[in-house]
Amino acid sequence: MIHAEQHVIQIMEQAGINFVATLPCDRTKNLLPLIGKSFEEIELTREEDGLGICAGAWLSNARPMMIIQSSGLGNMLGALASLNVASAIPIPVLASWRGVYKEGIDSQIPFGKHLPAILEGAGIHYSIIDKTETLFLLSEAIQDAFKHCRPHVALVSPKLWEASSCTAWQENPPPVIQARPATDTESLLPIPQPEMTRYEAISSLGNLLDHQIIVANLGVPSKELFAVYDRPLNYYMMGSMGLASSIGFGISRFTNKNVIVLEGDGSILMNPNALITIGQYQPCNLTIVVMDNACYGSTGSQRTYTQKKMDLEFLARACGFKNTARVCKAGDLNQKIQEFEQQRELSLIHVIIKPGNSSCPNISLTPAEITKRFKACLENRFSQQAVSF
């Protein structure tokens, strides 16, 4: 008789899963070591980041899944609605359900016991798995997610693992910190005075954009790109603040084409976890262009912390980006994009820009229409070929 953990792996394989984003839970500690042996795995630092990565992977024709602790559903509930539901992007989620069965941590109980009602209230489909006989529901949850292009959460009770004799966790020794050089800061240039607006920066890219895949941050950045240079290979964010780089990373994993993410300082500050994860895996075909105007431009230009102290290029270096640059002129931006694309190395360009928005109209496509158009273009124009990290 196979362990419950091995049964889960078999179900995932039979369902065609080929990409898994994970965060640990004590109750699934024997399952997690098996994931990396069977699937391409991304180890997350925050659940919401995983939704963006998996969304990008699916857009590039992968079949992703997430494995997390149920408490993390609270971190990702907004993105599940504004990204996956609104854009019709599937994601099956195996959530280790805490707070309901022999729970020894009191703080897990208030959220855990109400989780089914919370998911139901948010319109998120879910299944409850509490014994081996109900594991077939995991297969059904995965199939439902991809058939109907929506999220489906499998709440897995710790009771499922009780009788398992799997010892995969014990067979994996804990990691040890490796000695390494300090982050290079000597080559960083001072932050200059801005010379152009975001609209001017985006407009300057028109002659460069041809085969590249573009992911644009939500709000005005997406509207400006839509007005300047609309095409099916542009993925416009319509919600889920902070996930543009995550989506770009997921896309880059399953195509050999160059992916450019048009980011903002507010978005990066809201989800620095994206840079942390991306820096760990070093995708060679991803360039992140951070348009830094020191404010939340789409919500009234409230200031961000980059106005005085925060240095986003330094943050990228600390996250493992070796290829970085800081520019404030259109010519320098164009030059660096071309240079970094030829080098085929993970890159980030910190673009210092003036605050202010153009008066561009709203995007005339729904989130689901943007997703359908973009995915169809990728499937028709490019052959999907995974890029090795």
Backbone torsions as a table, in degrees:
resi	resn	phi	psi	omega
1	MET	NA	131.2	-177.5
2	ILE	-81.4	155.7	176.6
3	HIS	-67.6	158.2	176.1
4	ALA	-59.9	-37.6	179.6
5	GLU	-61.7	-43.5	179.1
6	GLN	-67.6	-33.4	177.4
7	HIS	-63.3	-42.1	177.8
8	VAL	-61.1	-43.7	178.6
9	ILE	-59.8	-44.2	179.6
10	GLN	-61.3	-42.7	179.3
11	ILE	-61.6	-43.8	179.7
12	MET	-63.5	-43.1	179.2
13	GLU	-64.1	-44.0	-179.6
14	GLN	-65.2	-27.5	178.9
15	ALA	-83.8	-1.7	176.6
16	GLY	85.0	12.9	178.1
17	ILE	-63.5	133.5	179.0
18	ASN	-133.5	6.3	-176.2
19	PHE	-154.0	124.5	-174.1
20	VAL	-132.7	129.1	174.9
21	ALA	-104.9	130.9	-170.7
22	THR	-131.4	151.9	165.1
23	LEU	-137.2	144.9	-170.3
24	PRO	-80.1	156.6	169.0
25	CYS	-143.8	142.8	179.8
26	ASP	-56.5	-33.8	-176.7
27	ARG	-73.8	-20.4	179.4
28	THR	-111.3	22.6	-175.2
29	LYS	-66.5	-21.7	175.6
30	ASN	-89.4	-18.2	175.7
31	LEU	-78.9	-42.6	-171.8
32	LEU	-59.7	-40.4	178.3
33	PRO	-61.8	-22.8	179.9
34	LEU	-80.4	-22.0	-176.6
35	ILE	-64.0	-51.4	-177.9
36	GLY	-64.3	-20.7	178.9
37	LYS	-81.7	-18.2	-174.6
38	SER	-114.5	-22.2	-174.2
39	PHE	-138.9	162.4	167.7
40	GLU	-69.8	122.4	-173.5
41	GLU	-118.5	138.0	171.1
42	ILE	-114.6	120.3	178.7
43	GLU	-89.2	118.0	-172.4
44	LEU	-87.9	166.0	168.6
45	THR	-115.6	-9.2	175.3
46	ARG	-157.4	140.2	-173.9
47	GLU	-61.7	-43.7	-177.1
48	GLU	-57.8	-37.5	177.7
49	ASP	-58.8	-38.3	179.6
50	GLY	-63.6	-34.2	177.1
51	LEU	-62.1	-42.7	178.5
52	GLY	-65.1	-45.0	-179.7
53	ILE	-61.7	-46.1	-179.5
54	CYS	-67.4	-34.8	176.3
55	ALA	-62.0	-45.6	178.1
56	GLY	-62.9	-40.8	178.6
57	ALA	-61.8	-42.3	178.9
58	TRP	-65.8	-39.0	177.0
59	LEU	-59.6	-28.8	178.3
60	SER	-94.1	17.9	171.4
61	ASN	82.1	16.3	172.8
62	ALA	-84.1	174.6	178.6
63	ARG	-127.0	85.9	-170.1
64	PRO	-90.2	167.3	176.9
65	MET	-154.4	156.3	176.1
66	MET	-119.3	145.3	172.9
67	ILE	-128.1	117.7	-173.2
68	ILE	-142.7	175.5	168.3
69	GLN	-86.3	146.4	-173.5
70	SER	-61.9	-28.2	178.6
71	SER	-60.4	-27.1	179.2
72	GLY	-69.3	-16.6	176.8
73	LEU	-62.6	-28.5	176.0
74	GLY	-64.9	-34.2	179.3
75	ASN	-72.1	-24.7	-171.2
76	MET	-114.3	5.4	-174.8
77	LEU	-61.9	-43.7	179.7
78	GLY	-62.3	-42.0	-180.0
79	ALA	-70.4	-34.7	175.4
80	LEU	-56.4	-40.1	-179.0
81	ALA	-78.1	-49.3	-172.0
82	SER	-80.7	-20.1	177.6
83	LEU	-105.4	-64.5	-172.1
84	ASN	-69.7	-47.3	-179.4
85	VAL	-71.1	-50.7	-175.9
86	ALA	-63.9	-35.6	-175.7
87	SER	-98.3	1.3	-179.7
88	ALA	58.2	53.2	179.2
89	ILE	-112.5	121.0	-176.8
90	PRO	-75.5	147.2	170.3
91	ILE	-158.0	111.2	170.2
92	PRO	-82.3	136.9	-177.2
93	VAL	-127.4	121.0	169.9
94	LEU	-92.3	113.1	-177.8
95	ALA	-112.1	119.2	175.1
96	SER	-67.6	110.0	-167.3
97	TRP	-82.7	105.9	-179.1
98	ARG	-97.5	159.5	174.3
99	GLY	87.9	6.0	-174.7
100	VAL	-127.5	-21.1	-175.6
101	TYR	-138.2	114.3	179.1
102	LYS	47.2	45.7	-177.3
103	GLU	-80.6	125.1	-179.5
104	GLY	-98.3	-3.9	-179.7
105	ILE	-113.9	109.7	-174.0
106	ASP	-58.7	-33.4	-176.2
107	SER	-69.0	-14.8	177.2
108	GLN	-78.4	-21.3	-169.6
109	ILE	-71.3	-47.8	-174.8
110	PRO	-56.0	-42.2	179.4
111	PHE	-79.6	-44.8	-174.8
112	GLY	-60.0	-42.3	-175.5
113	LYS	-70.7	-23.0	179.7
114	HIS	-99.5	3.5	-172.3
115	LEU	-60.3	-44.3	177.3
116	PRO	-57.3	-41.6	179.5
117	ALA	-67.3	-36.5	178.4
118	ILE	-64.3	-47.0	179.3
119	LEU	-63.6	-42.0	179.4
120	GLU	-63.2	-41.5	179.2
121	GLY	-65.0	-30.1	179.1
122	ALA	-86.6	-2.7	-179.6
123	GLY	76.3	22.9	179.8
124	ILE	-96.0	124.1	179.7
125	HIS	-71.1	143.0	-178.5
126	TYR	-148.8	159.0	174.1
127	SER	-132.8	152.9	178.8
128	ILE	-112.9	125.2	-179.8
129	ILE	-120.7	115.8	-176.4
130	ASP	-128.3	3.9	177.1
131	LYS	-161.0	165.2	-176.6
132	THR	-57.5	-35.9	-177.4
133	GLU	-65.3	-18.0	179.8
134	THR	-104.9	9.4	179.9
135	LEU	-65.3	-20.8	176.7
136	PHE	-59.8	-22.7	179.2
137	LEU	-67.1	-24.4	176.2
138	LEU	-66.7	-43.9	176.7
139	SER	-60.4	-42.9	179.6
140	GLU	-65.7	-36.6	178.9
141	ALA	-64.5	-42.6	179.5
142	ILE	-64.1	-46.9	-179.6
143	GLN	-63.2	-39.4	179.6
144	ASP	-62.8	-42.9	-178.6
145	ALA	-58.8	-47.1	-175.6
146	PHE	-79.7	-30.8	178.9
147	LYS	-68.1	-40.7	-174.8
148	HIS	-104.9	4.5	178.4
149	CYS	51.6	62.2	-178.7
150	ARG	-154.4	164.6	174.7
151	PRO	-75.5	147.0	172.7
152	HIS	-142.4	121.5	-176.3
153	VAL	-101.1	126.7	172.6
154	ALA	-99.2	107.6	177.9
155	LEU	-83.1	110.1	-174.4
156	VAL	-104.6	114.8	-179.2
157	SER	-70.4	145.0	174.1
158	PRO	-57.6	-19.6	179.1
159	LYS	-58.8	-30.6	-178.3
160	LEU	-60.1	-36.5	-173.1
161	TRP	-89.6	-7.2	-171.6
162	GLU	-56.5	-43.3	-175.0
163	ALA	-87.1	-1.6	-176.3
164	SER	-74.7	140.9	175.8
165	SER	-106.9	17.5	179.4
166	CYS	-63.7	134.7	-178.2
167	THR	-122.6	26.3	-176.5
168	ALA	-57.2	-36.8	-179.4
169	TRP	-63.0	-42.6	-178.1
170	GLN	-68.5	-22.6	-178.5
171	GLU	-83.5	-4.5	179.5
172	ASN	-112.1	107.1	179.8
173	PRO	-66.6	150.6	179.1
174	PRO	-65.1	147.7	-179.5
175	PRO	-71.1	156.7	178.3
176	VAL	-120.5	134.2	178.7
177	ILE	-59.7	132.9	179.7
178	GLN	-96.3	140.8	175.4
179	ALA	-66.0	137.9	-179.0
180	ARG	-157.1	160.7	179.9
181	PRO	-66.3	158.4	175.6
182	ALA	-71.3	159.2	177.8
183	THR	-60.1	132.5	180.0
184	ASP	-73.6	118.1	176.8
185	THR	-117.8	-10.2	-174.5
186	GLU	-65.9	-30.2	-176.6
187	SER	-88.0	-0.7	179.3
188	LEU	-72.1	134.5	178.5
189	LEU	-88.9	155.7	175.2
190	PRO	-61.0	156.2	177.3
191	ILE	-78.6	119.2	-174.8
192	PRO	-86.1	172.1	171.5
193	GLN	-72.4	138.5	-180.0
194	PRO	-70.3	149.6	179.7
195	GLU	-124.0	-8.5	-178.1
196	MET	-143.9	161.3	175.8
197	THR	-89.2	171.3	176.5
198	ARG	-61.5	-41.8	-179.9
199	TYR	-60.4	-42.0	178.4
200	GLU	-66.1	-38.5	178.7
201	ALA	-64.9	-45.3	179.9
202	ILE	-66.1	-40.4	179.5
203	SER	-61.3	-33.1	-178.0
204	SER	-70.0	-16.1	-176.4
205	LEU	-85.3	-8.9	-173.3
206	GLY	-53.6	-41.1	-177.7
207	ASN	-73.4	-17.2	-178.0
208	LEU	-89.2	-29.4	-170.4
209	LEU	-81.9	120.0	178.5
210	ASP	-141.2	-77.0	-177.6
211	HIS	-89.5	-12.0	-173.8
212	GLN	-69.5	148.4	172.0
213	ILE	-91.3	131.2	-176.9
214	ILE	-117.4	132.0	170.1
215	VAL	-116.1	123.7	-176.1
216	ALA	-111.3	136.2	178.5
217	ASN	-59.6	154.7	-173.8
218	LEU	-70.5	164.4	177.0
219	GLY	83.8	-140.0	-174.9
220	VAL	-61.5	-39.0	178.0
221	PRO	-54.9	-43.8	177.9
222	SER	-66.1	-40.7	179.3
223	LYS	-62.8	-40.5	-179.6
224	GLU	-68.0	-41.8	177.1
225	LEU	-64.4	-40.5	178.6
226	PHE	-60.5	-40.2	-179.2
227	ALA	-72.1	-36.9	-174.5
228	VAL	-82.7	-42.6	-168.8
229	TYR	-155.7	67.5	179.4
230	ASP	-75.2	140.6	175.7
231	ARG	-165.8	159.1	-177.2
232	PRO	-62.3	-24.3	-179.3
233	LEU	-80.3	3.7	172.7
234	ASN	-93.3	128.3	173.2
235	TYR	-106.2	112.3	-177.0
236	TYR	-92.4	123.1	174.5
237	MET	-74.4	132.3	178.8
238	MET	-116.5	-0.6	179.3
239	GLY	-170.4	-166.4	174.6
240	SER	60.3	59.1	179.5
241	MET	-52.8	130.0	176.8
242	GLY	99.4	-2.5	-174.0
243	LEU	-107.6	7.7	-179.2
244	ALA	-61.3	-48.7	-179.9
245	SER	-65.5	-35.5	178.4
246	SER	-62.6	-44.9	178.4
247	ILE	-63.9	-44.3	178.0
248	GLY	-59.2	-40.3	177.6
249	PHE	-62.9	-45.5	179.0
250	GLY	-61.1	-40.1	177.0
251	ILE	-63.5	-44.8	-175.2
252	SER	-62.0	-25.4	-177.7
253	ARG	-67.6	-26.3	-173.3
254	PHE	-121.8	25.7	170.7
255	THR	-146.6	151.1	175.6
256	ASN	-94.0	3.7	178.3
257	LYS	-82.1	157.3	179.4
258	ASN	-72.7	137.0	178.8
259	VAL	-117.2	127.4	177.5
260	ILE	-116.1	128.8	176.7
261	VAL	-107.7	123.6	174.6
262	LEU	-92.4	100.9	-173.6
263	GLU	-101.4	174.4	173.8
264	GLY	-132.2	159.1	-179.0
265	ASP	-63.8	-40.6	179.6
266	GLY	-62.9	-39.3	179.7
267	SER	-65.8	-44.2	178.7
268	ILE	-63.0	-43.0	-179.5
269	LEU	-65.9	-30.3	179.6
270	MET	-75.1	-26.5	-179.9
271	ASN	-142.3	67.2	176.3
272	PRO	-65.3	-15.5	177.5
273	ASN	-57.5	-29.9	179.3
274	ALA	-59.9	-46.3	179.6
275	LEU	-65.7	-36.9	179.2
276	ILE	-60.1	-47.7	-178.6
277	THR	-68.5	-45.7	-178.9
278	ILE	-61.1	-42.4	179.0
279	GLY	-61.9	-29.8	179.0
280	GLN	-69.2	-36.2	-172.6
281	TYR	-100.8	-13.4	170.1
282	GLN	52.2	56.0	175.4
283	PRO	-65.1	127.7	-171.8
284	CYS	-78.7	-12.7	-174.8
285	ASN	-111.0	25.3	-177.1
286	LEU	-120.7	127.0	173.6
287	THR	-123.1	125.2	178.3
288	ILE	-104.4	121.2	179.6
289	VAL	-106.9	107.9	-176.0
290	VAL	-96.2	109.9	176.5
291	MET	-84.1	105.5	-171.9
292	ASP	-106.8	104.1	175.3
293	ASN	-109.0	12.2	177.1
294	ALA	60.5	26.5	178.0
295	CYS	-158.1	161.9	173.5
296	TYR	-85.2	88.4	-169.9
297	GLY	-63.7	-30.1	-174.7
298	SER	-84.0	-8.1	-175.3
299	THR	-120.3	14.6	178.8
300	GLY	117.5	11.4	176.4
301	SER	61.7	37.7	170.6
302	GLN	-67.3	142.1	-172.3
303	ARG	-70.6	152.4	171.7
304	THR	-111.7	174.2	-176.0
305	TYR	-74.7	-5.3	176.2
306	THR	-76.0	-9.9	-178.1
307	GLN	-60.7	-35.6	-173.7
308	LYS	-124.0	-41.9	-167.6
309	LYS	-126.2	-38.6	-172.7
310	MET	-72.2	131.0	-179.2
311	ASP	-115.4	108.2	-174.1
312	LEU	-73.9	-28.2	175.3
313	GLU	-68.5	-40.0	176.6
314	PHE	-63.3	-40.6	177.1
315	LEU	-58.5	-44.3	179.2
316	ALA	-62.1	-42.3	177.4
317	ARG	-59.7	-44.1	-179.5
318	ALA	-63.8	-26.4	179.3
319	CYS	-85.5	-3.3	176.6
320	GLY	108.6	5.6	175.8
321	PHE	-76.9	117.1	177.8
322	LYS	-90.4	-28.3	-177.7
323	ASN	-98.4	96.2	179.8
324	THR	-134.6	159.4	177.1
325	ALA	-153.8	157.2	175.5
326	ARG	-126.6	127.3	-177.2
327	VAL	-136.6	161.9	174.6
328	CYS	-138.2	3.2	-179.2
329	LYS	-121.5	147.6	-177.6
330	ALA	-60.8	-41.8	-179.6
331	GLY	-61.7	-41.7	179.2
332	ASP	-67.6	-37.3	177.9
333	LEU	-62.3	-47.7	179.2
334	ASN	-61.2	-42.2	-179.4
335	GLN	-62.4	-43.8	-177.5
336	LYS	-68.8	-37.8	177.9
337	ILE	-61.9	-45.7	179.0
338	GLN	-63.8	-43.1	-179.0
339	GLU	-62.8	-46.7	-177.2
340	PHE	-69.7	-34.6	177.7
341	GLU	-63.5	-38.7	179.5
342	GLN	-69.1	-31.8	-178.9
343	GLN	-73.9	-21.7	-179.9
344	ARG	52.2	60.1	179.0
345	GLU	-145.6	144.0	177.9
346	LEU	-50.0	129.3	-173.3
347	SER	-139.6	154.0	172.0
348	LEU	-139.1	131.5	177.3
349	ILE	-114.7	119.8	-180.0
350	HIS	-93.2	108.2	-175.1
351	VAL	-103.0	114.4	178.9
352	ILE	-84.8	118.1	-175.7
353	ILE	-128.6	164.4	176.3
354	LYS	-78.2	151.0	172.5
355	PRO	-69.9	163.2	178.9
356	GLY	123.5	144.8	-179.3
357	ASN	-119.0	146.7	171.9
358	SER	-79.3	165.9	-178.8
359	SER	-94.8	54.9	-179.1
360	CYS	-79.7	145.8	177.5
361	PRO	-71.5	166.3	176.8
362	ASN	-66.0	154.7	176.5
363	ILE	-67.2	131.5	-173.4
364	SER	-89.8	28.6	177.9
365	LEU	-129.6	146.9	174.3
366	THR	-79.8	162.1	176.3
367	PRO	-54.8	-41.5	-180.0
368	ALA	-66.8	-36.2	178.5
369	GLU	-68.5	-39.9	176.6
370	ILE	-59.9	-45.5	-178.9
371	THR	-63.0	-47.2	-178.2
372	LYS	-63.3	-43.5	-179.3
373	ARG	-64.8	-45.0	-177.8
374	PHE	-64.6	-48.3	-177.7
375	LYS	-63.3	-40.8	178.8
376	ALA	-63.4	-38.8	179.2
377	CYS	-65.3	-42.8	178.0
378	LEU	-61.2	-44.3	-177.2
379	GLU	-66.9	-35.4	-176.1
380	ASN	-84.3	-31.4	-171.8
381	ARG	-95.1	-32.8	-174.7
382	PHE	-121.9	147.1	168.0
383	SER	-88.0	129.3	-176.4
384	GLN	-75.3	119.7	178.9
385	GLN	-134.6	118.8	-176.5
386	ALA	-64.5	143.7	177.8
387	VAL	-101.3	128.7	179.8
388	SER	-73.3	138.6	177.8
389	PHE	-74.4	NA	NA
